[in-house]
């Protein structure tokens, strides 16, 4: 599969960058997730954490912790807070 890396600034772009690889000038490419994709990823991470909570391999716990940090970032910085009712 060919690489599809979007360069920033996005020449001729609509201003709406899709989920995928993205590169800022000469920096290394990174991964950009649009909001809906990030929220779906958070749900997947939370599901994995539930399924693997009692896994006996400590390496799995370390990986779940790292994924949990990503889920926390999504919840804190990406999800729109609910308005109080």
PATOR-39377 format. One record per residue (C-alpha): x, y negated, z negated; residue number from 1. Coordinates in nm, 3 decimals, decimal comma. Each point is the difference from the previous one (the first is absolute). Example, Ala and Ser with C-alpha at 12.3 -4.5 7.8 and 13.67 -1.06 7.14 Angstrom:
% PATOR-39377
[[1,230; 0,450; -0,780]; 1] [[0,137; -0,344; 0,066]; 2] 
//
This chain:
% PATOR-39377
[[0,000; 0,000; 0,000]; 1] [[0,150; -0,339; 0,095]; 2] [[0,070; -0,263; -0,263]; 3] [[-0,257; -0,276; -0,026]; 4] [[0,152; -0,280; -0,205]; 5] [[-0,168; -0,339; -0,008]; 6] [[0,240; -0,292; -0,020]; 7] [[-0,089; -0,306; -0,209]; 8] [[-0,076; -0,261; 0,116]; 9] [[-0,251; 0,179; 0,218]; 10] [[0,037; -0,168; 0,343]; 11] [[-0,332; -0,039; 0,173]; 12] [[-0,173; 0,186; -0,281]; 13] [[-0,350; -0,062; -0,122]; 14] [[0,128; -0,052; -0,354]; 15] [[-0,142; 0,335; -0,107]; 16] [[0,284; 0,247; -0,050]; 17] [[-0,099; 0,368; 0,011]; 18] [[0,111; 0,265; -0,250]; 19] [[0,341; 0,126; 0,105]; 20] [[0,370; -0,073; 0,009]; 21] [[0,086; -0,368; -0,023]; 22] [[0,329; -0,188; 0,013]; 23] [[0,081; -0,353; -0,116]; 24] [[0,274; -0,142; 0,220]; 25] [[0,321; 0,203; -0,057]; 26] [[-0,119; 0,180; -0,315]; 27] [[-0,056; 0,376; 0,002]; 28] [[-0,345; 0,112; 0,112]; 29] [[-0,251; 0,065; -0,276]; 30] [[-0,356; 0,127; -0,023]; 31] [[-0,296; -0,236; 0,005]; 32] [[-0,341; 0,123; -0,114]; 33] [[-0,311; -0,200; 0,077]; 34] [[-0,230; -0,041; -0,298]; 35] [[-0,247; 0,276; 0,090]; 36] [[0,285; 0,244; 0,066]; 37] [[0,163; -0,093; -0,331]; 38] [[-0,325; 0,053; -0,192]; 39] [[-0,043; 0,343; 0,163]; 40] [[0,361; 0,086; -0,089]; 41] [[-0,066; -0,098; -0,363]; 42] [[-0,299; 0,236; -0,011]; 43] [[0,217; 0,279; 0,143]; 44] [[0,273; -0,064; -0,258]; 45] [[-0,251; 0,003; -0,287]; 46] [[-0,142; 0,329; 0,130]; 47] [[0,348; 0,154; 0,018]; 48] [[0,075; -0,119; -0,353]; 49] [[-0,313; 0,176; -0,127]; 50] [[0,076; 0,320; 0,189]; 51] [[0,364; 0,013; -0,107]; 52] [[-0,027; -0,139; -0,355]; 53] [[0,087; 0,332; -0,163]; 54] [[0,255; 0,118; 0,257]; 55] [[0,286; 0,181; -0,177]; 56] [[0,279; -0,142; 0,221]; 57] [[0,138; -0,323; -0,152]; 58] [[0,105; -0,120; 0,347]; 59] [[-0,369; -0,016; 0,092]; 60] [[-0,059; -0,225; -0,302]; 61] [[0,276; -0,237; 0,116]; 62] [[-0,151; -0,015; 0,350]; 63] [[-0,348; -0,059; -0,141]; 64] [[0,140; -0,284; -0,212]; 65] [[0,153; -0,162; 0,310]; 66] [[-0,325; 0,036; 0,193]; 67] [[-0,186; -0,138; -0,302]; 68] [[0,208; -0,316; 0,020]; 69] [[-0,111; -0,045; 0,360]; 70] [[-0,363; 0,058; -0,103]; 71] [[0,038; -0,258; -0,278]; 72] [[0,139; -0,256; 0,245]; 73] [[-0,293; 0,061; 0,234]; 74] [[-0,250; -0,040; -0,283]; 75] [[0,169; -0,313; -0,137]; 76] [[0,097; -0,181; 0,320]; 77] [[-0,219; 0,133; 0,284]; 78] [[-0,344; 0,084; -0,135]; 79] [[-0,245; -0,286; -0,037]; 80] [[-0,115; -0,021; -0,362]; 81] [[-0,369; 0,052; -0,063]; 82] [[-0,190; -0,311; -0,099]; 83] [[-0,142; 0,010; -0,353]; 84] [[-0,377; 0,052; 0,001]; 85] 
//
